[in-house]
Amino acid sequence: MTTDSNGGQQPGDIPPQASLIEYPSAFPIKVMGAMQDGFAEAIVSLVQGFDPDFHAGKMEMRPSRNGNYLGLTVTVWITSREQLDDLYRALTSHPMVKVVL
């Protein structure tokens, strides 16, 4: 956040506690990993721990141009910032995941 010379907020500043995401909502997350057996299934299983109604039909899969990586877009039902943060932490710490956006 920026402040002017008087210590006030500038127009358009977003307070740190504010969120641009409305809860609850369907939220797409992109997950990339090496093309390997079990990757998509592992991500579905992990995501179901945060959104029990999630299933593979809610996931888009795109292989990389050379077929070395698989990009997944999972659209999950998010009810809070805490749930979203926990899901991101779980995805980024998974050994098969290279990138989460």
Protein Blocks (a to p, Z undefined) as FASTA:
>chain_A
ZZdfkopacehiacfkbcfbdcdddddddddddddehklmmmmmmmmmmmmmbcfklpcc
dddfkopaccdddddddfbfklmmmmmmmmmmpmkbmbdZZ
